[in-house]
């Protein structure tokens, strides 16, 4: 049987402990549009490859 927590505490990180630059910290990070464009330009040869399958 799986027990689910329904009364989780409301935990908030104090503003002074948060990174001032949103690109750093745990979790998703901001990505510049230039980086997205660079990945898009090679996506057909880079994305979706697997080390377990022939290319």
CHARMM-style PDB file with segment names, atoms N, HN, CA, C and O in Angstrom:
ATOM      1  N   UNK     1       0.842  -1.182   0.000  1.00  0.00      PROA
ATOM      2  CA  UNK     1       0.000   0.000   0.000  1.00  0.00      PROA
ATOM      3  C   UNK     1       0.885   1.243   0.000  1.00  0.00      PROA
ATOM      4  O   UNK     1       1.881   1.302   0.721  1.00  0.00      PROA
ATOM      5  N   UNK     2       0.526   2.215  -0.796  1.00  0.00      PROA
ATOM      6  HN  UNK     2      -0.283   2.166  -1.382  1.00  0.00      PROA
ATOM      7  CA  UNK     2       1.279   3.464  -0.892  1.00  0.00      PROA
ATOM      8  C   UNK     2       0.592   4.509  -0.045  1.00  0.00      PROA
ATOM      9  O   UNK     2      -0.615   4.719  -0.165  1.00  0.00      PROA
ATOM     10  N   UNK     3       1.356   5.167   0.813  1.00  0.00      PROA
ATOM     11  HN  UNK     3       2.336   4.997   0.911  1.00  0.00      PROA
ATOM     12  CA  UNK     3       0.816   6.237   1.648  1.00  0.00      PROA
ATOM     13  C   UNK     3       1.159   7.580   1.013  1.00  0.00      PROA
ATOM     14  O   UNK     3       2.306   7.818   0.636  1.00  0.00      PROA
ATOM     15  N   UNK     4       0.191   8.432   0.897  1.00  0.00      PROA
ATOM     16  HN  UNK     4      -0.741   8.238   1.204  1.00  0.00      PROA
ATOM     17  CA  UNK     4       0.393   9.761   0.323  1.00  0.00      PROA
ATOM     18  C   UNK     4       0.330  10.808   1.424  1.00  0.00      PROA
ATOM     19  O   UNK     4      -0.513  10.736   2.319  1.00  0.00      PROA
ATOM     20  N   UNK     5       1.223  11.775   1.349  1.00  0.00      PROA
ATOM     21  HN  UNK     5       1.908  11.834   0.622  1.00  0.00      PROA
ATOM     22  CA  UNK     5       1.234  12.865   2.321  1.00  0.00      PROA
ATOM     23  C   UNK     5       0.229  13.908   1.869  1.00  0.00      PROA
ATOM     24  O   UNK     5       0.336  14.447   0.767  1.00  0.00      PROA
ATOM     25  N   UNK     6      -0.719  14.184   2.696  1.00  0.00      PROA
ATOM     26  HN  UNK     6      -0.806  13.747   3.591  1.00  0.00      PROA
ATOM     27  CA  UNK     6      -1.737  15.180   2.342  1.00  0.00      PROA
ATOM     28  C   UNK     6      -1.563  16.479   3.104  1.00  0.00      PROA
ATOM     29  O   UNK     6      -2.077  17.519   2.693  1.00  0.00      PROA
ATOM     30  N   UNK     7      -0.846  16.421   4.202  1.00  0.00      PROA
ATOM     31  HN  UNK     7      -0.429  15.575   4.535  1.00  0.00      PROA
ATOM     32  CA  UNK     7      -0.650  17.622   5.014  1.00  0.00      PROA
ATOM     33  C   UNK     7       0.809  18.054   4.977  1.00  0.00      PROA
ATOM     34  O   UNK     7       1.446  18.206   6.020  1.00  0.00      PROA
ATOM     35  N   UNK     8       1.337  18.254   3.765  1.00  0.00      PROA
ATOM     36  HN  UNK     8       0.820  18.131   2.918  1.00  0.00      PROA
ATOM     37  CA  UNK     8       2.730  18.656   3.614  1.00  0.00      PROA
ATOM     38  C   UNK     8       2.914  20.078   4.127  1.00  0.00      PROA
ATOM     39  O   UNK     8       2.058  20.934   3.906  1.00  0.00      PROA
ATOM     40  N   UNK     9       4.021  20.332   4.808  1.00  0.00      PROA
ATOM     41  HN  UNK     9       4.716  19.636   4.988  1.00  0.00      PROA
ATOM     42  CA  UNK     9       4.263  21.687   5.317  1.00  0.00      PROA
ATOM     43  C   UNK     9       4.504  22.666   4.165  1.00  0.00      PROA
ATOM     44  O   UNK     9       5.003  22.280   3.108  1.00  0.00      PROA
ATOM     45  N   UNK    10       4.151  23.911   4.373  1.00  0.00      PROA
ATOM     46  HN  UNK    10       3.745  24.225   5.232  1.00  0.00      PROA
ATOM     47  CA  UNK    10       4.375  24.972   3.382  1.00  0.00      PROA
ATOM     48  C   UNK    10       5.793  25.494   3.579  1.00  0.00      PROA
ATOM     49  O   UNK    10       6.030  26.377   4.404  1.00  0.00      PROA
ATOM     50  N   UNK    11       6.733  24.942   2.816  1.00  0.00      PROA
ATOM     51  HN  UNK    11       6.541  24.225   2.146  1.00  0.00      PROA
ATOM     52  CA  UNK    11       8.144  25.317   2.962  1.00  0.00      PROA
ATOM     53  C   UNK    11       8.487  26.377   1.926  1.00  0.00      PROA
ATOM     54  O   UNK    11       8.224  26.208   0.736  1.00  0.00      PROA
ATOM     55  N   UNK    12       9.070  27.458   2.389  1.00  0.00      PROA
ATOM     56  HN  UNK    12       9.284  27.596   3.356  1.00  0.00      PROA
ATOM     57  CA  UNK    12       9.472  28.549   1.502  1.00  0.00      PROA
ATOM     58  C   UNK    12      10.931  28.890   1.747  1.00  0.00      PROA
ATOM     59  O   UNK    12      11.376  28.989   2.890  1.00  0.00      PROA
ATOM     60  N   UNK    13      11.670  29.069   0.657  1.00  0.00      PROA
ATOM     61  HN  UNK    13      11.309  28.989  -0.272  1.00  0.00      PROA
ATOM     62  CA  UNK    13      13.078  29.442   0.765  1.00  0.00      PROA
ATOM     63  C   UNK    13      13.151  30.958   0.909  1.00  0.00      PROA
ATOM     64  O   UNK    13      12.578  31.685   0.098  1.00  0.00      PROA
ATOM     65  N   UNK    14      13.849  31.439   1.931  1.00  0.00      PROA
ATOM     66  HN  UNK    14      14.314  30.849   2.590  1.00  0.00      PROA
ATOM     67  CA  UNK    14      13.976  32.885   2.106  1.00  0.00      PROA
ATOM     68  C   UNK    14      14.628  33.535   0.890  1.00  0.00      PROA
ATOM     69  O   UNK    14      15.556  32.975   0.307  1.00  0.00      PROA
ATOM     70  N   UNK    15      14.152  34.698   0.515  1.00  0.00      PROA
ATOM     71  HN  UNK    15      13.398  35.153   0.989  1.00  0.00      PROA
ATOM     72  CA  UNK    15      14.635  35.400  -0.674  1.00  0.00      PROA
ATOM     73  C   UNK    15      16.147  35.608  -0.642  1.00  0.00      PROA
ATOM     74  O   UNK    15      16.797  35.559  -1.687  1.00  0.00      PROA
ATOM     75  N   UNK    16      16.717  35.840   0.542  1.00  0.00      PROA
ATOM     76  HN  UNK    16      16.189  35.880   1.390  1.00  0.00      PROA
ATOM     77  CA  UNK    16      18.159  36.086   0.630  1.00  0.00      PROA
ATOM     78  C   UNK    16      18.992  34.833   0.348  1.00  0.00      PROA
ATOM     79  O   UNK    16      20.199  34.930   0.126  1.00  0.00      PROA
ATOM     80  N   UNK    17      18.354  33.656   0.356  1.00  0.00      PROA
ATOM     81  HN  UNK    17      17.374  33.577   0.536  1.00  0.00      PROA
ATOM     82  CA  UNK    17      19.066  32.417   0.052  1.00  0.00      PROA
ATOM     83  C   UNK    17      18.922  32.006  -1.414  1.00  0.00      PROA
ATOM     84  O   UNK    17      19.637  31.117  -1.878  1.00  0.00      PROA
ATOM     85  N   UNK    18      18.021  32.630  -2.134  1.00  0.00      PROA
ATOM     86  HN  UNK    18      17.440  33.352  -1.757  1.00  0.00      PROA
ATOM     87  CA  UNK    18      17.817  32.304  -3.540  1.00  0.00      PROA
ATOM     88  C   UNK    18      18.926  32.917  -4.389  1.00  0.00      PROA
ATOM     89  O   UNK    18      19.394  34.014  -4.082  1.00  0.00      PROA
ATOM     90  N   UNK    19      19.358  32.231  -5.456  1.00  0.00      PROA
ATOM     91  HN  UNK    19      18.977  31.341  -5.706  1.00  0.00      PROA
ATOM     92  CA  UNK    19      20.389  32.810  -6.317  1.00  0.00      PROA
ATOM     93  C   UNK    19      19.865  34.062  -7.016  1.00  0.00      PROA
ATOM     94  O   UNK    19      18.714  34.097  -7.449  1.00  0.00      PROA
ATOM     95  N   UNK    20      20.700  35.078  -7.124  1.00  0.00      PROA
ATOM     96  HN  UNK    20      21.636  35.049  -6.771  1.00  0.00      PROA
ATOM     97  CA  UNK    20      20.272  36.319  -7.765  1.00  0.00      PROA
ATOM     98  C   UNK    20      20.165  36.158  -9.276  1.00  0.00      PROA
ATOM     99  O   UNK    20      19.396  36.865  -9.928  1.00  0.00      PROA
ATOM    100  N   UNK    21      20.933  35.229  -9.830  1.00  0.00      PROA
ATOM    101  HN  UNK    21      21.557  34.655  -9.301  1.00  0.00      PROA
ATOM    102  CA  UNK    21      20.899  34.967 -11.261  1.00  0.00      PROA
ATOM    103  C   UNK    21      20.094  33.689 -11.471  1.00  0.00      PROA
ATOM    104  O   UNK    21      20.503  32.619 -11.019  1.00  0.00      PROA
ATOM    105  N   UNK    22      18.948  33.789 -12.155  1.00  0.00      PROA
ATOM    106  HN  UNK    22      18.616  34.657 -12.522  1.00  0.00      PROA
ATOM    107  CA  UNK    22      18.045  32.666 -12.328  1.00  0.00      PROA
ATOM    108  C   UNK    22      18.596  31.505 -13.119  1.00  0.00      PROA
ATOM    109  O   UNK    22      17.971  30.446 -13.175  1.00  0.00      PROA
ATOM    110  N   UNK    23      19.768  31.678 -13.740  1.00  0.00      PROA
ATOM    111  HN  UNK    23      20.277  32.538 -13.694  1.00  0.00      PROA
ATOM    112  CA  UNK    23      20.362  30.575 -14.498  1.00  0.00      PROA
ATOM    113  C   UNK    23      21.009  29.535 -13.603  1.00  0.00      PROA
ATOM    114  O   UNK    23      21.325  28.439 -14.064  1.00  0.00      PROA
ATOM    115  N   UNK    24      21.212  29.856 -12.330  1.00  0.00      PROA
ATOM    116  HN  UNK    24      20.955  30.747 -11.956  1.00  0.00      PROA
ATOM    117  CA  UNK    24      21.902  28.950 -11.426  1.00  0.00      PROA
ATOM    118  C   UNK    24      20.991  28.547 -10.282  1.00  0.00      PROA
ATOM    119  O   UNK    24      20.162  29.336  -9.829  1.00  0.00      PROA
ATOM    120  N   UNK    25      21.146  27.335  -9.825  1.00  0.00      PROA
ATOM    121  HN  UNK    25      21.819  26.694 -10.193  1.00  0.00      PROA
ATOM    122  CA  UNK    25      20.341  26.812  -8.739  1.00  0.00      PROA
ATOM    123  C   UNK    25      19.828  25.442  -9.126  1.00  0.00      PROA
ATOM    124  O   UNK    25      20.052  24.990 -10.249  1.00  0.00      PROA
ATOM    125  N   UNK    26      19.154  24.786  -8.225  1.00  0.00      PROA
ATOM    126  HN  UNK    26      18.972  25.153  -7.313  1.00  0.00      PROA
ATOM    127  CA  UNK    26      18.638  23.467  -8.544  1.00  0.00      PROA
ATOM    128  C   UNK    26      17.374  23.596  -9.379  1.00  0.00      PROA
ATOM    129  O   UNK    26      16.629  24.568  -9.254  1.00  0.00      PROA
ATOM    130  N   UNK    27      17.147  22.622 -10.218  1.00  0.00      PROA
ATOM    131  HN  UNK    27      17.753  21.832 -10.319  1.00  0.00      PROA
ATOM    132  CA  UNK    27      15.955  22.644 -11.050  1.00  0.00      PROA
ATOM    133  C   UNK    27      16.232  23.194 -12.429  1.00  0.00      PROA
ATOM    134  O   UNK    27      17.387  23.385 -12.808  1.00  0.00      PROA
ATOM    135  N   UNK    28      15.177  23.449 -13.180  1.00  0.00      PROA
ATOM    136  HN  UNK    28      14.238  23.294 -12.872  1.00  0.00      PROA
ATOM    137  CA  UNK    28      15.342  23.954 -14.549  1.00  0.00      PROA
ATOM    138  C   UNK    28      16.114  25.278 -14.565  1.00  0.00      PROA
ATOM    139  O   UNK    28      16.026  26.075 -13.632  1.00  0.00      PROA
ATOM    140  N   UNK    29      16.857  25.490 -15.625  1.00  0.00      PROA
ATOM    141  HN  UNK    29      16.929  24.842 -16.384  1.00  0.00      PROA
ATOM    142  CA  UNK    29      17.599  26.740 -15.749  1.00  0.00      PROA
ATOM    143  C   UNK    29      17.168  27.476 -17.002  1.00  0.00      PROA
ATOM    144  O   UNK    29      16.591  26.891 -17.918  1.00  0.00      PROA
ATOM    145  N   UNK    30      17.457  28.762 -17.028  1.00  0.00      PROA
ATOM    146  HN  UNK    30      17.926  29.237 -16.284  1.00  0.00      PROA
ATOM    147  CA  UNK    30      17.143  29.578 -18.195  1.00  0.00      PROA
ATOM    148  C   UNK    30      18.120  29.249 -19.311  1.00  0.00      PROA
ATOM    149  O   UNK    30      19.303  29.018 -19.058  1.00  0.00      PROA
ATOM    150  N   UNK    31      17.637  29.228 -20.527  1.00  0.00      PROA
ATOM    151  HN  UNK    31      16.677  29.415 -20.733  1.00  0.00      PROA
ATOM    152  CA  UNK    31      18.478  28.955 -21.689  1.00  0.00      PROA
ATOM    153  C   UNK    31      18.313  30.113 -22.665  1.00  0.00      PROA
ATOM    154  O   UNK    31      17.197  30.522 -22.985  1.00  0.00      PROA
ATOM    155  N   UNK    32      19.453  30.635 -23.133  1.00  0.00      PROA
ATOM    156  HN  UNK    32      20.360  30.303 -22.874  1.00  0.00      PROA
ATOM    157  CA  UNK    32      19.406  31.763 -24.070  1.00  0.00      PROA
ATOM    158  C   UNK    32      18.844  31.311 -25.412  1.00  0.00      PROA
ATOM    159  O   UNK    32      19.047  30.165 -25.811  1.00  0.00      PROA
ATOM    160  N   UNK    33      18.134  32.204 -26.119  1.00  0.00      PROA
ATOM    161  HN  UNK    33      17.969  33.135 -25.794  1.00  0.00      PROA
ATOM    162  CA  UNK    33      17.594  31.871 -27.442  1.00  0.00      PROA
ATOM    163  C   UNK    33      18.674  31.402 -28.414  1.00  0.00      PROA
ATOM    164  O   UNK    33      18.407  30.551 -29.263  1.00  0.00      PROA
ATOM    165  N   UNK    34      19.896  31.944 -28.303  1.00  0.00      PROA
ATOM    166  HN  UNK    34      20.113  32.634 -27.614  1.00  0.00      PROA
ATOM    167  CA  UNK    34      20.989  31.542 -29.183  1.00  0.00      PROA
ATOM    168  C   UNK    34      21.357  30.074 -28.960  1.00  0.00      PROA
ATOM    169  O   UNK    34      21.703  29.368 -29.908  1.00  0.00      PROA
ATOM    170  N   UNK    35      21.283  29.622 -27.727  1.00  0.00      PROA
ATOM    171  HN  UNK    35      21.001  30.195 -26.957  1.00  0.00      PROA
ATOM    172  CA  UNK    35      21.582  28.226 -27.423  1.00  0.00      PROA
ATOM    173  C   UNK    35      20.501  27.312 -27.999  1.00  0.00      PROA
ATOM    174  O   UNK    35      20.808  26.245 -28.531  1.00  0.00      PROA
ATOM    175  N   UNK    36      19.260  27.721 -27.895  1.00  0.00      PROA
ATOM    176  HN  UNK    36      19.011  28.588 -27.462  1.00  0.00      PROA
ATOM    177  CA  UNK    36      18.154  26.934 -28.448  1.00  0.00      PROA
ATOM    178  C   UNK    36      18.303  26.852 -29.965  1.00  0.00      PROA
ATOM    179  O   UNK    36      18.118  25.784 -30.549  1.00  0.00      PROA
ATOM    180  N   UNK    37      18.638  27.973 -30.606  1.00  0.00      PROA
ATOM    181  HN  UNK    37      18.788  28.841 -30.132  1.00  0.00      PROA
ATOM    182  CA  UNK    37      18.813  27.988 -32.062  1.00  0.00      PROA
ATOM    183  C   UNK    37      19.971  27.076 -32.474  1.00  0.00      PROA
ATOM    184  O   UNK    37      19.881  26.380 -33.485  1.00  0.00      PROA
ATOM    185  N   UNK    38      21.052  27.077 -31.700  1.00  0.00      PROA
ATOM    186  HN  UNK    38      21.125  27.642 -30.879  1.00  0.00      PROA
ATOM    187  CA  UNK    38      22.188  26.214 -32.003  1.00  0.00      PROA
ATOM    188  C   UNK    38      21.816  24.744 -31.915  1.00  0.00      PROA
ATOM    189  O   UNK    38      22.228  23.946 -32.757  1.00  0.00      PROA
ATOM    190  N   UNK    39      21.045  24.384 -30.906  1.00  0.00      PROA
ATOM    191  HN  UNK    39      20.710  25.033 -30.222  1.00  0.00      PROA
ATOM    192  CA  UNK    39      20.599  22.996 -30.776  1.00  0.00      PROA
ATOM    193  C   UNK    39      19.638  22.633 -31.897  1.00  0.00      PROA
ATOM    194  O   UNK    39      19.704  21.534 -32.448  1.00  0.00      PROA
ATOM    195  N   UNK    40      18.758  23.545 -32.228  1.00  0.00      PROA
ATOM    196  HN  UNK    40      18.704  24.438 -31.780  1.00  0.00      PROA
ATOM    197  CA  UNK    40      17.808  23.295 -33.309  1.00  0.00      PROA
ATOM    198  C   UNK    40      18.527  23.050 -34.634  1.00  0.00      PROA
ATOM    199  O   UNK    40      18.075  22.241 -35.445  1.00  0.00      PROA
ATOM    200  N   UNK    41      19.636  23.741 -34.855  1.00  0.00      PROA
ATOM    201  HN  UNK    41      20.002  24.398 -34.196  1.00  0.00      PROA
ATOM    202  CA  UNK    41      20.354  23.593 -36.125  1.00  0.00      PROA
ATOM    203  C   UNK    41      20.993  22.216 -36.297  1.00  0.00      PROA
ATOM    204  O   UNK    41      21.281  21.813 -37.424  1.00  0.00      PROA
ATOM    205  N   UNK    42      21.218  21.489 -35.207  1.00  0.00      PROA
ATOM    206  HN  UNK    42      20.984  21.816 -34.292  1.00  0.00      PROA
ATOM    207  CA  UNK    42      21.809  20.147 -35.294  1.00  0.00      PROA
ATOM    208  C   UNK    42      20.875  19.070 -34.756  1.00  0.00      PROA
ATOM    209  O   UNK    42      21.286  17.924 -34.574  1.00  0.00      PROA
ATOM    210  N   UNK    43      19.620  19.432 -34.500  1.00  0.00      PROA
ATOM    211  HN  UNK    43      19.285  20.363 -34.647  1.00  0.00      PROA
ATOM    212  CA  UNK    43      18.684  18.525 -33.836  1.00  0.00      PROA
ATOM    213  C   UNK    43      18.488  17.212 -34.585  1.00  0.00      PROA
ATOM    214  O   UNK    43      18.332  16.168 -33.952  1.00  0.00      PROA
ATOM    215  N   UNK    44      18.491  17.238 -35.905  1.00  0.00      PROA
ATOM    216  HN  UNK    44      18.617  18.086 -36.419  1.00  0.00      PROA
ATOM    217  CA  UNK    44      18.234  15.998 -36.645  1.00  0.00      PROA
ATOM    218  C   UNK    44      19.382  15.002 -36.536  1.00  0.00      PROA
ATOM    219  O   UNK    44      19.183  13.811 -36.776  1.00  0.00      PROA
ATOM    220  N   UNK    45      20.577  15.462 -36.180  1.00  0.00      PROA
ATOM    221  HN  UNK    45      20.739  16.430 -35.985  1.00  0.00      PROA
ATOM    222  CA  UNK    45      21.709  14.550 -36.021  1.00  0.00      PROA
ATOM    223  C   UNK    45      22.103  14.359 -34.556  1.00  0.00      PROA
ATOM    224  O   UNK    45      22.900  13.475 -34.242  1.00  0.00      PROA
ATOM    225  N   UNK    46      21.561  15.164 -33.675  1.00  0.00      PROA
ATOM    226  HN  UNK    46      20.913  15.882 -33.930  1.00  0.00      PROA
ATOM    227  CA  UNK    46      21.984  15.119 -32.266  1.00  0.00      PROA
ATOM    228  C   UNK    46      20.904  14.539 -31.367  1.00  0.00      PROA
ATOM    229  O   UNK    46      21.177  13.634 -30.578  1.00  0.00      PROA
ATOM    230  N   UNK    47      19.700  15.038 -31.473  1.00  0.00      PROA
ATOM    231  HN  UNK    47      19.478  15.773 -32.114  1.00  0.00      PROA
ATOM    232  CA  UNK    47      18.627  14.591 -30.604  1.00  0.00      PROA
ATOM    233  C   UNK    47      18.111  13.225 -31.016  1.00  0.00      PROA
ATOM    234  O   UNK    47      18.083  12.896 -32.202  1.00  0.00      PROA
ATOM    235  N   UNK    48      17.712  12.448 -30.060  1.00  0.00      PROA
ATOM    236  HN  UNK    48      17.734  12.715 -29.096  1.00  0.00      PROA
ATOM    237  CA  UNK    48      17.106  11.161 -30.330  1.00  0.00      PROA
ATOM    238  C   UNK    48      18.092  10.027 -30.540  1.00  0.00      PROA
ATOM    239  O   UNK    48      17.686   8.904 -30.842  1.00  0.00      PROA
ATOM    240  N   UNK    49      19.377  10.299 -30.386  1.00  0.00      PROA
ATOM    241  HN  UNK    49      19.707  11.210 -30.140  1.00  0.00      PROA
ATOM    242  CA  UNK    49      20.331   9.216 -30.532  1.00  0.00      PROA
ATOM    243  C   UNK    49      20.389   8.433 -29.234  1.00  0.00      PROA
ATOM    244  O   UNK    49      20.089   8.967 -28.166  1.00  0.00      PROA
ATOM    245  N   UNK    50      20.771   7.179 -29.322  1.00  0.00      PROA
ATOM    246  HN  UNK    50      21.014   6.745 -30.190  1.00  0.00      PROA
ATOM    247  CA  UNK    50      20.853   6.325 -28.142  1.00  0.00      PROA
ATOM    248  C   UNK    50      22.138   5.514 -28.202  1.00  0.00      PROA
ATOM    249  O   UNK    50      22.558   5.078 -29.274  1.00  0.00      PROA
ATOM    250  N   UNK    51      22.743   5.321 -27.071  1.00  0.00      PROA
ATOM    251  HN  UNK    51      22.401   5.676 -26.201  1.00  0.00      PROA
ATOM    252  CA  UNK    51      23.947   4.494 -27.026  1.00  0.00      PROA
ATOM    253  C   UNK    51      23.607   3.009 -27.129  1.00  0.00      PROA
ATOM    254  O   UNK    51      24.505   2.180 -27.272  1.00  0.00      PROA
ATOM    255  N   UNK    52      22.333   2.668 -27.060  1.00  0.00      PROA
ATOM    256  HN  UNK    52      21.603   3.341 -26.945  1.00  0.00      PROA
ATOM    257  CA  UNK    52      21.914   1.271 -27.123  1.00  0.00      PROA
ATOM    258  C   UNK    52      21.451   0.832 -28.510  1.00  0.00      PROA
ATOM    259  O   UNK    52      21.180  -0.350 -28.724  1.00  0.00      PROA
ATOM    260  N   UNK    53      21.361   1.743 -29.428  1.00  0.00      PROA
ATOM    261  HN  UNK    53      21.582   2.703 -29.254  1.00  0.00      PROA
ATOM    262  CA  UNK    53      20.871   1.403 -30.754  1.00  0.00      PROA
ATOM    263  C   UNK    53      21.846   1.913 -31.806  1.00  0.00      PROA
ATOM    264  O   UNK    53      22.578   2.879 -31.589  1.00  0.00      PROA
ATOM    265  N   UNK    54      21.835   1.244 -32.939  1.00  0.00      PROA
ATOM    266  HN  UNK    54      21.240   0.460 -33.115  1.00  0.00      PROA
ATOM    267  CA  UNK    54      22.644   1.728 -34.054  1.00  0.00      PROA
ATOM    268  C   UNK    54      22.065   3.054 -34.520  1.00  0.00      PROA
ATOM    269  O   UNK    54      20.853   3.262 -34.456  1.00  0.00      PROA
ATOM    270  N   UNK    55      22.908   3.935 -34.979  1.00  0.00      PROA
ATOM    271  HN  UNK    55      23.892   3.766 -35.031  1.00  0.00      PROA
ATOM    272  CA  UNK    55      22.436   5.261 -35.405  1.00  0.00      PROA
ATOM    273  C   UNK    55      21.789   5.226 -36.721  1.00  0.00      PROA
ATOM    274  OT1 UNK    55      21.340   6.260 -37.216  1.00  0.00      PROA
TER     275      UNK     55
END
